[in-house]
């Protein structure tokens, strides 16, 4: 099946999943509009892998760390695929429209930077996801956003070798330099 163009009502989650298309591109859906971007670079993948290891090493029982692809959905027509997520173990079999991660992480890429900094930030906040981390591999940094009411507020930030200690979703200490070459 070729790329799906949204109808006047947009593409639904069911139609998005039914397309089964693997075009070699990352496909996400926002309110019925298909967002297509290239898959991540190797540097992006390395940062995701290293952060996943750090999170996994510090993860307490009862929580699970997942890499991409991992769906975070909102009915009727939004499907996002964060680079990393932390979920409660009890939610492992819950539908992606119901289970909400405690943490989503996006690693900024040239093709998705604006999307991650604006629209995804807004949607994750609307979904009530408590923590949102932004990892910049160009200028090595990690920005920790925490939900404050209906919006995210910057809770912490580190650059290069500066240590960063977080408490949510569990205590962890890291530096942005650990994630890049």
The 8 nearest C-alpha neighbors of each residue, nearest first, counted from 0:
[[1, 20, 18, 2, 19, 3, 21, 22],
 [2, 0, 3, 20, 18, 22, 4, 21],
 [3, 1, 4, 0, 20, 22, 18, 33],
 [2, 4, 1, 5, 33, 18, 10, 0],
 [3, 5, 2, 6, 33, 10, 9, 32],
 [6, 4, 9, 10, 32, 3, 7, 31],
 [5, 7, 9, 8, 4, 10, 31, 3],
 [8, 6, 9, 5, 10, 31, 4, 32],
 [7, 9, 6, 10, 31, 5, 11, 30],
 [10, 8, 31, 5, 6, 7, 32, 11],
 [9, 11, 31, 5, 14, 76, 32, 15],
 [12, 10, 76, 14, 13, 31, 75, 15],
 [11, 13, 76, 15, 14, 16, 75, 77],
 [12, 14, 16, 11, 15, 17, 10, 76],
 [15, 13, 17, 11, 16, 12, 18, 10],
 [16, 14, 12, 13, 18, 17, 11, 10],
 [15, 17, 13, 14, 18, 19, 12, 20],
 [16, 18, 14, 19, 15, 13, 20, 12],
 [19, 17, 20, 16, 15, 14, 0, 3],
 [20, 18, 17, 16, 21, 15, 0, 14],
 [21, 19, 18, 22, 0, 1, 2, 17],
 [20, 22, 23, 19, 24, 25, 26, 18],
 [21, 23, 24, 20, 25, 2, 1, 26],
 [22, 24, 21, 25, 38, 37, 20, 26],
 [25, 23, 37, 22, 38, 36, 26, 35],
 [24, 26, 36, 38, 35, 37, 27, 23],
 [27, 25, 35, 34, 24, 36, 33, 28],
 [28, 26, 34, 79, 78, 33, 35, 25],
 [27, 29, 33, 78, 77, 32, 34, 31],
 [30, 28, 77, 32, 31, 76, 78, 33],
 [29, 31, 76, 77, 32, 28, 9, 75],
 [30, 32, 9, 10, 76, 29, 11, 28],
 [33, 31, 29, 28, 30, 9, 5, 34],
 [32, 34, 28, 27, 35, 31, 29, 26],
 [35, 33, 27, 26, 28, 32, 36, 29],
 [36, 34, 26, 25, 24, 33, 27, 37],
 [37, 35, 25, 24, 110, 38, 34, 26],
 [38, 36, 24, 25, 39, 35, 110, 23],
 [37, 39, 25, 24, 36, 40, 23, 26],
 [38, 40, 43, 44, 37, 41, 108, 42],
 [41, 39, 43, 42, 44, 38, 108, 45],
 [40, 42, 44, 43, 45, 39, 46, 38],
 [43, 41, 45, 40, 44, 46, 179, 136],
 [42, 44, 40, 46, 41, 45, 39, 47],
 [45, 43, 41, 47, 42, 46, 48, 40],
 [44, 46, 42, 48, 47, 43, 41, 49],
 [45, 47, 178, 49, 43, 48, 44, 179],
 [48, 46, 44, 50, 45, 49, 51, 43],
 [47, 49, 45, 51, 46, 50, 44, 52],
 [50, 48, 52, 46, 51, 178, 47, 45],
 [51, 49, 53, 47, 52, 48, 46, 54],
 [50, 52, 48, 54, 49, 53, 55, 47],
 [51, 53, 55, 49, 50, 54, 56, 48],
 [54, 52, 50, 56, 55, 51, 49, 57],
 [53, 55, 51, 57, 52, 56, 58, 50],
 [54, 56, 52, 58, 57, 53, 51, 64],
 [57, 55, 53, 54, 58, 52, 51, 59],
 [58, 56, 54, 55, 171, 59, 53, 170],
 [57, 59, 55, 56, 54, 62, 60, 169],
 [60, 58, 62, 61, 57, 169, 63, 55],
 [61, 59, 62, 58, 63, 88, 87, 57],
 [60, 62, 88, 87, 59, 63, 89, 58],
 [61, 63, 87, 88, 60, 86, 59, 58],
 [62, 64, 86, 85, 88, 87, 65, 61],
 [63, 65, 85, 84, 55, 86, 54, 66],
 [66, 64, 84, 83, 85, 63, 67, 69],
 [67, 65, 83, 82, 68, 84, 69, 64],
 [68, 66, 69, 82, 83, 81, 80, 65],
 [67, 69, 80, 66, 70, 82, 81, 65],
 [68, 70, 67, 80, 66, 71, 81, 65],
 [69, 71, 80, 79, 72, 95, 78, 68],
 [70, 72, 79, 95, 78, 80, 69, 96],
 [73, 71, 78, 96, 95, 77, 70, 79],
 [72, 74, 77, 96, 75, 76, 78, 71],
 [75, 73, 76, 77, 96, 72, 12, 11],
 [74, 76, 11, 73, 12, 77, 30, 31],
 [75, 77, 11, 30, 31, 12, 74, 10],
 [78, 76, 29, 28, 73, 30, 72, 74],
 [79, 77, 72, 28, 27, 71, 70, 29],
 [80, 78, 71, 27, 70, 72, 81, 28],
 [79, 81, 70, 69, 68, 71, 67, 82],
 [82, 80, 83, 105, 104, 103, 79, 67],
 [81, 83, 67, 105, 104, 66, 80, 106],
 [84, 82, 66, 104, 81, 65, 103, 67],
 [83, 85, 103, 65, 102, 64, 100, 104],
 [84, 86, 64, 102, 100, 63, 101, 65],
 [87, 85, 100, 63, 62, 101, 88, 84],
 [86, 88, 62, 89, 90, 61, 63, 85],
 [89, 87, 62, 61, 90, 91, 63, 86],
 [88, 90, 87, 91, 61, 92, 93, 62],
 [91, 89, 93, 88, 87, 92, 98, 86],
 [90, 92, 88, 89, 93, 87, 86, 98],
 [93, 91, 90, 94, 89, 98, 95, 88],
 [92, 94, 90, 98, 91, 97, 95, 96],
 [95, 93, 96, 97, 98, 92, 90, 91],
 [96, 94, 72, 71, 97, 98, 70, 93],
 [95, 97, 72, 73, 94, 98, 74, 71],
 [98, 96, 94, 95, 99, 93, 72, 73],
 [99, 97, 95, 93, 90, 94, 96, 100],
 [100, 98, 97, 128, 101, 86, 71, 95],
 [99, 101, 86, 102, 85, 84, 128, 103],
 [100, 102, 85, 129, 86, 128, 168, 130],
 [103, 101, 130, 85, 100, 84, 131, 129],
 [102, 104, 84, 131, 83, 81, 132, 130],
 [105, 103, 132, 83, 82, 131, 133, 81],
 [104, 106, 133, 82, 81, 107, 134, 132],
 [107, 105, 134, 133, 135, 108, 82, 104],
 [106, 108, 112, 135, 134, 105, 111, 109],
 [109, 107, 111, 112, 110, 106, 43, 39],
 [108, 110, 112, 111, 107, 113, 137, 39],
 [109, 111, 108, 112, 36, 37, 113, 107],
 [112, 110, 114, 108, 109, 113, 115, 107],
 [113, 111, 107, 115, 108, 109, 114, 110],
 [112, 114, 116, 115, 111, 117, 118, 110],
 [113, 115, 111, 118, 112, 117, 116, 119],
 [116, 114, 119, 112, 113, 117, 111, 120],
 [117, 115, 113, 114, 120, 112, 118, 119],
 [118, 116, 120, 114, 115, 119, 113, 121],
 [117, 119, 121, 114, 120, 122, 115, 116],
 [120, 118, 115, 122, 121, 117, 123, 114],
 [119, 121, 117, 118, 123, 122, 116, 124],
 [120, 122, 118, 124, 119, 123, 125, 117],
 [123, 121, 125, 119, 124, 120, 126, 118],
 [122, 124, 126, 120, 125, 121, 128, 119],
 [125, 123, 127, 121, 126, 122, 150, 128],
 [124, 126, 122, 127, 123, 121, 149, 150],
 [127, 125, 123, 124, 128, 122, 99, 73],
 [128, 126, 124, 125, 129, 123, 146, 149],
 [127, 129, 123, 126, 101, 130, 124, 100],
 [128, 130, 146, 101, 145, 127, 102, 131],
 [131, 129, 102, 145, 144, 128, 101, 146],
 [132, 130, 103, 144, 102, 104, 143, 145],
 [133, 131, 143, 104, 142, 144, 105, 103],
 [132, 134, 142, 105, 141, 106, 104, 135],
 [135, 133, 141, 106, 140, 107, 105, 136],
 [134, 136, 140, 107, 139, 137, 138, 106],
 [135, 137, 139, 138, 134, 179, 140, 107],
 [138, 136, 135, 139, 140, 107, 108, 179],
 [139, 137, 136, 135, 140, 158, 159, 175],
 [140, 138, 136, 159, 135, 175, 158, 137],
 [141, 139, 158, 175, 135, 157, 134, 138],
 [140, 142, 134, 157, 156, 133, 175, 135],
 [141, 143, 156, 133, 132, 155, 144, 134],
 [144, 142, 132, 155, 154, 153, 156, 131],
 [145, 143, 153, 131, 152, 154, 151, 130],
 [146, 144, 130, 151, 152, 129, 154, 147],
 [145, 147, 151, 129, 150, 148, 130, 152],
 [148, 146, 150, 151, 149, 152, 145, 129],
 [147, 149, 150, 146, 151, 124, 127, 152],
 [148, 150, 147, 124, 125, 146, 151, 127],
 [151, 149, 147, 124, 146, 148, 152, 121],
 [150, 152, 146, 145, 144, 147, 124, 153],
 [151, 153, 144, 145, 154, 147, 146, 150],
 [152, 154, 144, 155, 143, 145, 151, 142],
 [153, 155, 144, 143, 145, 152, 156, 142],
 [156, 154, 143, 153, 142, 157, 144, 163],
 [155, 157, 142, 141, 143, 158, 163, 140],
 [156, 158, 141, 140, 161, 163, 162, 175],
 [157, 159, 140, 161, 139, 175, 160, 141],
 [158, 160, 176, 175, 139, 161, 140, 174],
 [161, 159, 174, 176, 162, 158, 175, 157],
 [162, 160, 157, 158, 174, 159, 163, 175],
 [163, 161, 174, 173, 160, 157, 164, 172],
 [162, 164, 173, 172, 157, 174, 161, 165],
 [163, 165, 172, 171, 173, 162, 166, 170],
 [166, 164, 171, 170, 167, 172, 163, 169],
 [165, 167, 170, 169, 168, 171, 164, 172],
 [168, 166, 169, 165, 170, 130, 102, 101],
 [167, 169, 101, 166, 102, 170, 130, 85],
 [170, 168, 167, 166, 171, 58, 165, 59],
 [171, 169, 166, 165, 167, 172, 168, 164],
 [172, 170, 165, 164, 57, 169, 166, 173],
 [171, 173, 164, 163, 165, 162, 170, 174],
 [172, 174, 163, 162, 164, 171, 175, 177],
 [173, 175, 162, 160, 176, 177, 161, 163],
 [174, 176, 140, 159, 177, 139, 178, 158],
 [175, 177, 159, 178, 160, 174, 179, 139],
 [178, 176, 175, 174, 179, 173, 49, 160],
 [177, 179, 46, 176, 49, 175, 50, 180],
 [180, 178, 176, 46, 177, 136, 45, 139],
 [179, 178, 176, 177, 42, 45, 46, 136]]
